[in-house]
Amino acid sequence: MPASDWDEHAEWWQREFTDGADPEYVEQIIPLALQYLQGAGRIIDIGTGEGQIARAAASELGAEVIGVDPSEVQIEEARRRGGGPEYRVAGAGALPVADSSMDAAVACLVLEHLDDLPSALSEVARVLRPDGRLLLFLNHPLLQTPGSALIVDHMVEPPEIYWRLGPYLPGTASIEEVQKDVFVRFVHRPLSVYLNGLVEAGFDLVRMEEPPPSAGFLAVSGDTERDLAAATPRLLLLVAEKRGTESKAAAGTPGPVVGSGR
């Protein structure tokens, strides 16, 4: 999506997803980000929006954080809210920091809006130091393909509940009306495209998380479909580390990011 579209929808995003309005950020995304950013002295938050992950990393971890976003409206709001990070207007394909200058990078619900995935991953690899960590949060590619939905069929008794999957393998771009008069462009890719893209950009995958939906999200689900919703992940987290002098791909659960930036 062009920056102008994010500018147009900035108020919607700030109202619906920040300051505790969205339980998935409060209960799931931010805690996972803080868990896997432990030890990072310098962090870049790509697609920071109004900065809620950047602020949490700065305040909870004492890290030096740079938040970047193509939307001037979002960056203006991030600066107004303060909280410690530095903010710059920039897209994922041209990060305004030096080579090998960051201990960790976060891209939260960002790359599924970009057409040029290889360029974005290569740019992240450029700015991370060897063994630096990337946290890549995605809407789960399998279960959020275009046309996918939770279906409750009341034509049978008892009602049949199932998850309808859209076409998974084809890469497709679509415009979705996520709320009345709010249109957001998504680029669907199979999980293999993300994993192979990370490898080709010089990363090793060290952890993958598919958490169940948060308690706050399930609390507003209907009673009929709650059990199936609880067993269906909405979020995917890929934790990858830039290949350095020693690969950590087989190390299991990654430890803290030990950086020199603090």
NUNU-809278 format. One record per residue (C-alpha): x negated, y negated, z; residue number from 1. Coordinates in Angstrom, 3 decimals. Each point is the difference from the previous one (the first is absolute). Layout:
N
X | Y | Z | NUM
...
! end
This chain:
262
0.000 | 0.000 | 0.000 | 1
-1.256 | -3.512 | -0.717 | 2
-0.761 | -2.223 | 2.969 | 3
2.993 | -2.203 | -0.844 | 4
2.367 | 2.919 | 0.666 | 5
-1.525 | 0.593 | 3.435 | 6
0.276 | -3.741 | 0.679 | 7
3.679 | 0.171 | -0.872 | 8
0.620 | 2.959 | 2.330 | 9
-2.277 | -1.117 | 2.840 | 10
2.860 | -1.113 | 2.246 | 11
1.761 | 3.351 | -0.477 | 12
-3.182 | 1.887 | 0.902 | 13
-0.666 | -2.122 | 3.070 | 14
3.592 | 0.364 | 1.198 | 15
0.374 | 3.750 | -0.558 | 16
-3.462 | 1.411 | 0.771 | 17
-1.896 | -2.193 | 2.491 | 18
0.149 | -1.112 | 3.638 | 19
1.436 | 3.371 | 1.012 | 20
2.884 | -0.015 | -2.495 | 21
-1.135 | 3.246 | -1.656 | 22
-0.401 | 2.991 | 2.373 | 23
-2.276 | 1.846 | -2.425 | 24
-2.645 | -2.727 | 0.256 | 25
0.296 | -0.252 | 3.781 | 26
0.211 | 3.717 | 0.794 | 27
-2.054 | 1.518 | -2.792 | 28
-2.009 | -2.126 | -2.415 | 29
-1.748 | -2.387 | 2.380 | 30
-0.871 | 2.726 | 2.578 | 31
-1.461 | 2.211 | -2.759 | 32
-1.994 | -2.925 | -1.380 | 33
-1.453 | -0.796 | 3.430 | 34
-0.804 | 3.669 | 0.613 | 35
-2.045 | 0.393 | -3.168 | 36
-1.607 | -3.456 | 0.123 | 37
-1.624 | 0.625 | 3.383 | 38
-3.622 | -1.148 | -0.030 | 39
0.229 | -2.152 | -3.120 | 40
-1.590 | -3.392 | 0.508 | 41
0.988 | -1.575 | -3.344 | 42
3.343 | 0.884 | -1.633 | 43
1.713 | -1.166 | -3.166 | 44
3.784 | 0.314 | -0.138 | 45
1.013 | 0.143 | -3.671 | 46
3.537 | -1.191 | -0.714 | 47
0.192 | -1.376 | 3.521 | 48
3.311 | -1.813 | -0.539 | 49
0.556 | -2.201 | 3.059 | 50
-2.755 | 1.893 | 1.814 | 51
1.609 | 2.316 | 2.533 | 52
-2.575 | 2.813 | -0.426 | 53
-2.858 | -2.507 | -0.171 | 54
1.164 | -1.665 | 3.233 | 55
0.314 | 3.340 | 1.782 | 56
-3.515 | 1.039 | -1.049 | 57
-1.460 | -3.319 | 1.109 | 58
1.761 | -0.086 | 3.370 | 59
-0.059 | 3.687 | 0.944 | 60
-3.415 | 0.971 | -1.395 | 61
-1.864 | -3.297 | 0.254 | 62
-0.966 | 0.347 | -3.655 | 63
-0.864 | -2.701 | -2.498 | 64
2.869 | 0.260 | -2.489 | 65
0.553 | -1.532 | -3.421 | 66
3.526 | 0.235 | -1.381 | 67
0.489 | -0.460 | -3.738 | 68
3.218 | -0.285 | -1.975 | 69
0.898 | -1.386 | -3.448 | 70
2.986 | -1.879 | 1.445 | 71
-0.835 | -3.523 | 1.117 | 72
3.296 | -0.104 | 1.922 | 73
-0.950 | 3.084 | 2.018 | 74
-3.510 | -1.246 | 0.692 | 75
1.358 | -3.371 | 1.139 | 76
2.314 | 1.810 | 2.436 | 77
-2.837 | 2.269 | 1.183 | 78
-2.128 | -3.049 | 0.790 | 79
2.923 | -1.612 | 1.822 | 80
0.449 | 3.097 | 2.164 | 81
-3.746 | 0.066 | 0.758 | 82
-1.229 | 2.789 | 2.252 | 83
-3.675 | 0.052 | -0.936 | 84
-0.395 | 1.213 | -3.626 | 85
-1.291 | -2.087 | -2.872 | 86
2.304 | -0.087 | -3.027 | 87
-0.708 | -0.453 | -3.696 | 88
2.170 | -0.003 | -3.118 | 89
-1.237 | 2.895 | -2.168 | 90
1.162 | 3.191 | -1.677 | 91
-1.287 | 3.546 | 0.425 | 92
-1.946 | -0.135 | -3.261 | 93
-2.264 | -2.887 | 1.082 | 94
-0.684 | 0.020 | 3.732 | 95
-1.727 | -3.192 | 1.194 | 96
-2.709 | 1.670 | 2.101 | 97
-3.543 | 1.171 | -0.659 | 98
-1.135 | 3.480 | -0.980 | 99
-0.268 | 2.505 | 2.875 | 100
1.111 | -2.621 | 2.527 | 101
3.007 | 1.764 | 1.578 | 102
0.172 | 2.911 | 2.433 | 103
3.613 | 0.843 | -0.847 | 104
2.824 | -0.912 | -2.357 | 105
3.766 | 0.362 | 0.300 | 106
2.424 | 0.083 | -2.924 | 107
3.475 | 0.453 | 1.470 | 108
2.872 | 0.578 | -2.446 | 109
-1.923 | -1.931 | -2.644 | 110
-1.446 | 2.276 | -2.690 | 111
3.400 | 1.326 | -1.084 | 112
0.709 | -3.494 | -1.319 | 113
-3.187 | -0.250 | -2.109 | 114
-0.468 | 1.167 | -3.576 | 115
-3.796 | 0.283 | 0.073 | 116
-0.760 | 2.493 | 2.766 | 117
-3.617 | 0.802 | -1.073 | 118
-1.037 | -3.649 | 0.082 | 119
1.513 | -0.498 | 3.464 | 120
-1.734 | 3.078 | 1.447 | 121
-3.319 | -0.944 | -1.608 | 122
0.273 | -3.470 | 1.513 | 123
0.645 | 1.458 | 3.454 | 124
-3.043 | 2.251 | -0.427 | 125
-2.089 | -3.027 | -0.964 | 126
0.741 | -1.932 | 3.190 | 127
-0.302 | 2.930 | 2.438 | 128
-3.343 | 0.979 | 1.444 | 129
-1.137 | 3.641 | -0.463 | 130
2.195 | 2.201 | 2.240 | 131
2.486 | -2.876 | 0.314 | 132
3.608 | 1.069 | 0.364 | 133
3.100 | -0.660 | -2.090 | 134
3.496 | 0.411 | 1.447 | 135
2.440 | 0.415 | -2.858 | 136
3.662 | -0.079 | 1.071 | 137
2.526 | 1.013 | -2.673 | 138
3.680 | 0.587 | -0.317 | 139
-0.152 | 3.791 | -0.274 | 140
-0.483 | 0.699 | -3.747 | 141
1.933 | 3.280 | -0.018 | 142
3.094 | -1.113 | 1.847 | 143
0.267 | -3.563 | -1.276 | 144
-0.145 | 0.670 | -3.730 | 145
2.469 | -2.046 | -2.086 | 146
3.448 | 1.558 | 0.380 | 147
-0.777 | 1.822 | 3.242 | 148
2.540 | -0.255 | 2.798 | 149
1.452 | 1.728 | 3.021 | 150
3.345 | 1.463 | -1.130 | 151
2.966 | 0.879 | 2.182 | 152
2.477 | 1.931 | -2.173 | 153
3.484 | -0.243 | 1.517 | 154
1.537 | 2.020 | -2.831 | 155
-0.772 | 3.176 | 1.959 | 156
0.858 | 0.919 | 3.560 | 157
-2.074 | -0.278 | 2.083 | 158
-1.736 | -2.814 | -1.947 | 159
-3.188 | 1.060 | -1.751 | 160
-3.049 | -2.107 | 0.799 | 161
-3.094 | 0.057 | -2.191 | 162
-2.791 | -2.162 | -1.415 | 163
0.281 | -0.736 | -3.713 | 164
-3.404 | -0.397 | -1.645 | 165
-0.573 | -2.202 | -3.009 | 166
-2.602 | 0.841 | -2.677 | 167
-3.229 | 0.363 | 1.975 | 168
-2.776 | 0.607 | -2.525 | 169
0.530 | -2.837 | -2.500 | 170
-1.524 | -3.310 | 0.986 | 171
2.748 | -2.596 | -0.256 | 172
0.585 | -3.639 | 0.833 | 173
3.443 | -1.125 | 1.114 | 174
1.784 | -3.012 | 1.447 | 175
2.062 | 0.790 | 3.089 | 176
2.572 | -2.200 | 1.669 | 177
-1.137 | 0.644 | 3.568 | 178
2.561 | -2.421 | 1.402 | 179
2.632 | -2.134 | -1.666 | 180
-1.756 | -2.290 | -2.486 | 181
-3.458 | 1.169 | 1.116 | 182
-1.737 | 1.845 | -2.829 | 183
-3.358 | 1.699 | 0.562 | 184
-2.168 | 1.738 | -2.592 | 185
-1.380 | 3.421 | 0.925 | 186
-2.543 | 2.134 | -1.856 | 187
0.498 | 3.686 | 0.737 | 188
-3.046 | 2.278 | -0.223 | 189
-0.413 | 3.651 | 1.021 | 190
-2.133 | 0.550 | 3.077 | 191
-2.740 | 1.518 | -2.182 | 192
-0.501 | -3.367 | -1.723 | 193
-0.727 | -1.667 | 3.333 | 194
-2.270 | 2.799 | 1.217 | 195
-1.947 | 0.262 | -3.252 | 196
-0.203 | -3.782 | -0.173 | 197
-1.600 | -0.089 | 3.440 | 198
-2.547 | 2.648 | -0.988 | 199
-0.848 | -1.797 | -3.234 | 200
-0.457 | -3.288 | 1.868 | 201
-2.543 | 1.617 | 2.337 | 202
2.120 | 1.000 | 3.006 | 203
0.349 | 3.193 | 2.024 | 204
3.406 | 0.800 | 1.470 | 205
-0.379 | 0.670 | 3.711 | 206
3.595 | 0.021 | 1.225 | 207
3.576 | 0.027 | -1.271 | 208
3.034 | -0.810 | 2.154 | 209
3.663 | 0.664 | -0.877 | 210
1.745 | -1.160 | 3.169 | 211
3.700 | 0.652 | 0.483 | 212
2.192 | -3.097 | -0.112 | 213
-0.199 | -2.174 | 3.085 | 214
2.532 | 0.265 | 2.797 | 215
1.227 | -3.501 | -0.775 | 216
0.697 | 0.907 | -3.622 | 217
1.807 | 3.207 | 0.965 | 218
2.105 | -1.878 | 2.541 | 219
1.769 | -1.831 | -2.819 | 220
0.425 | 3.122 | -2.158 | 221
3.402 | 1.627 | -0.129 | 222
0.643 | 2.962 | 2.298 | 223
0.651 | 2.308 | -2.954 | 224
-3.325 | -0.502 | -1.753 | 225
-2.258 | -0.705 | 2.995 | 226
-1.507 | 3.505 | 0.242 | 227
-1.041 | 0.040 | -3.642 | 228
-1.263 | -3.579 | 0.186 | 229
-2.144 | 0.953 | 3.010 | 230
-1.662 | 2.751 | -2.060 | 231
-0.663 | -2.212 | -3.031 | 232
-3.076 | -2.279 | 0.047 | 233
0.411 | -3.509 | -1.349 | 234
-3.601 | -1.039 | 0.561 | 235
-3.340 | 1.403 | -1.166 | 236
-3.362 | -1.090 | 1.409 | 237
-3.252 | 0.906 | -1.755 | 238
-3.168 | -0.684 | 1.971 | 239
-3.075 | -0.045 | -2.214 | 240
-3.627 | -0.927 | 0.514 | 241
-2.381 | -1.463 | -2.543 | 242
-2.691 | 2.481 | -0.872 | 243
-3.274 | -0.912 | 1.653 | 244
-3.137 | 1.795 | 1.009 | 245
1.972 | 2.882 | 1.473 | 246
3.477 | 1.146 | -1.079 | 247
2.526 | 0.414 | 2.807 | 248
2.661 | 1.746 | -2.068 | 249
-0.227 | 3.219 | 2.000 | 250
-0.219 | -1.632 | 3.402 | 251
3.679 | 0.389 | 0.953 | 252
1.670 | -2.791 | 1.937 | 253
-2.044 | -3.143 | -0.600 | 254
-1.559 | -1.760 | 2.931 | 255
-0.304 | -3.732 | 0.510 | 256
-1.408 | -2.183 | -2.724 | 257
-3.385 | -1.099 | 1.324 | 258
-0.864 | -3.320 | -1.581 | 259
-2.553 | -2.734 | 0.412 | 260
2.394 | -2.906 | -0.372 | 261
0.667 | -0.683 | 3.702 | 262
! end
